[in-house]
Amino acid sequence: MPHQSQQPSLTHLDSGGAAHMVDVTDKAVTQRVALAEGYIRMSDKTLAAVESGNVPKGDVLSTARIAGIMAAKQTANLIPLCHPLPLKTVEIQLEPDYGRPGYRIRAMVKTTGQTGVEMEALTAVSVAALTLYDMAKALQKSMQIEDIRLLSKTGGKSGDYTNSP
């Protein structure tokens, strides 16, 4: 019989294959930090309008930043089987990227708890990008949300992780 490699078990499935919430009762409480990023690509003209504050719906960047923070706090309500977490901080950065052109969106989420905040960081980036799209769509409907990914996470039993480029 050929050797079969050990695959990690799927933690969100019970012994019968049904989805369930993972029991984190016995996990150690540690500081958890996750950093995620994504991009929204737009025309030079749309980028210039957002940067100058000349968008019909108002302050695009502040609204997207607040939406990202609010989204991180609501992750357990949006993604099945995610644990509700008492987030300690959520930071959203929206930086113009003139080469793309568009914005690079980063979210850093931190808590102290028994499970990680990767999904919260990814949700924050996603909703900040969607909000930026919504605020600027009157100028350009062809904007593209791209490359949303986890950059790093620290804490927990699985240890630290850094996404290589």
N, C-alpha and C positions, 0 to 999 in steps of 0.2 A: 504494500500500500504506500503511495507517495506521501512524503512528509507534508503536513499542512501547517502553515504558519499560524501562530496564535493571533487572532484578531481581537482588538479590544471589544469588550461587551458594550452593547448599546444601552446606556443607562436610563433612557426614557422608555424602555420597553420592559414589561414584567416577564416572568417566566413563561407566560402563555402568549407573549407577543403583543399584548395590549399596551397602548401608550399610558403612561402614568407620570406623575410628578415625582422627581427624585427626592428621596428622604435625605436631608442634609443634617439631621439631628446630631449625628455623631462626628460631623466634620469640625475641624478646629476653626475657631474664629481668627482670621488673619486680615491684615490690610490688603485690599484688592484694588488694583488700578488697571484700567484698560484705556488704550489710545486707538482710535479709529480715524480713518480719513476717507474722503471721496472728493469728486470734482463735479462741477457743472460747467459744461462747455457752452459758450455763447459767442456771438459776433463781437468784433471790436467795438462796434457802435453801441451794442447793449451793455457791454462792460463799461464803456465810458459814461453812459447814462446812469448806471448803478453807482459808479464811483463818484459822480458829481451830485448825486442825490436828485437827479432829474427823471424820476419814474412816477407815473401817474398815481400809483397806490401808496406812495410815501416812502418811509425809511426801510428799504429792503433789508439791509444788513442787520439792523437791530431787531427787526421782526423775525428774521431767520434765526438769529442767535437765541431769542426767547423761545421760539418754537422748538429748537433743538433741545434746550434745557427741559422744557415741559414734556417733550417726547421721552427723554431718558427716564423721567419720573413716572411715566405711564407704561413702560415696557411690559410689565407683567399683565396689563390689561389688553395688550395688543398681540403678544406672542404666547400661544398656548404653552403651558407647563413651565413658564418662567416664574421664578420666585419673586414676590414683591420684596424690594430691598430698601432699606433706609439709606439713601444716597447721602454722602457727606459733602461732595462737590461735583459739579458738572461745569466744565469750561468748554466753550465753543469758540473756535477761531475761524474767521472767514478772510482769506487772503487772496488778493487779486493775483492771477497768473496770466501775465500778458502774452506769454508764449503759446498757451493753449488755444485761444484765450478763454478766460472764465475765472472761476474761483476754486481754490482748494479749501475744503472744509475739514476741520479737525475737531474731534471731541475727546476730551479726557474726562473719565468718570472714576470716582473714588468712593470706596466705602470700607467699613470694617464689618466682616460677616463671614458666613459659612459657604457662600457661593460667589462666583465671579460676576463682573460687571461688563463682560464683553458685549452682550446683547444690548445693554443700555447705551454703550458708546456707539455701536453700529446703528441703533435706532435713532440716536441723536443726530448723527451725520445724515442719515436718510431723510429725516423730516426737515432738517435745516435746508437740505438741497431742494426738497419738494416745495418748501415755503419760498425759497429764493425764486424757483421757477414760477410759482403762482404770482408772486409780486411783480415779476418782470415779463410775464407772458404777453402782456399787451404790446410790448416792444418786439418780442420774438418768440414764436411758438415752437421753433425748431431747436431750442436749447436741449442739450443732452446731459443726463446725470450718468456719471461714469465711475468705474474703479473704486467702489466702496469696499473697504477691506479693514480687517483688524491689523494694526501695526504692532502692538505689543500688549502684553498683560503680565501682571505680577501677582503673586500670592496664590495660596491654595496648594492642594496635594500634588497637582500636576506641575507645579513650579512655574518659572518664568518662561515667557515665549516672546520671541521677536520675529516678525515676518521679514524674511529676506527679500530684497527687491527682485 
